[in-house]
Amino acid sequence: MLGPLLDSSLARRERHALCDLAMAVGPEAPTLCEGWTSADLVAHLYVREHRPLAALGLVAPALAGRTDAAMRSVLHDGYAALCARLRDPGRFTPFGLPAVERAANSLEYVVHHEDLRRGKGPDGVWEPRPDDAWRPADLDLLWRQVGLVGRGAVRPAGVPVRVVRSDTGAARTLRGGDDPVVVTGPVVELVLLLSGRDAVRGVELSGPDEAVAAFEAASRGM
């Protein structure tokens, strides 16, 4: 019973879809992560889950060299082998626990799957996935996580920010204040924008011109 339950979670479905796409496009495909190919992205995800000490460089710049070395190391057995290992977090990492995987990997894998889908280079063409690609529960989960981590994402802009999901009209204040920047769009596109990605569609920004400019210029990331 546990296998089907895990496979039905957003995090697990996005994990499998990312691995499938990574194999389809090959190790040299570009991504939205500046300077990273698909091989780098897969290595990043594997190190994050299986080499926790090496992964400290993801949050501590002084240790970034250790993380880079670990990413190179896990590719020694080949790209295809690493994609295969990434498909299943296994029993020896907290990410294999259903509750941890849902909490820690839903945003992570949605964003990085889209990094690979949309990172086709200057001449590439991408389209957002159709609305029916997402279960209502998927969108509700992502929307809740926007409320939890979106505040940190907009803090560098230093302006009031309110986000509105265009499918339901539900709204959240991420940074309070008068005359906020109002960011309206599909939930997945809001997630990507707040994660620092500019390759989004269907998102509208409104509010005072100076505040909107500050929001657009700020470094964002969830």
Buried (B, 14 or more C-beta within 10 A) or exposed (E): EEEEEBEEBBBBBBBBBBBEBBBEBEBEBBBBBEEBBBBBBBBBBBBBBBBEEBBBBEEEEEBEEBBBEBBEEBBEEEBEEBBEBBBBBEEEBEBBBEEBBBBBBBBBBBBBBBBBBBBBEEEEEEEBBEEEEBEEEBBBBBBEBBEEBBBBBBBBBEBBBBBBBBEEEEEBBBBEEEEBBBBBBBBBBBBBBBBBBEBBEEBEBEBBEEBBBBBEEBEBEB
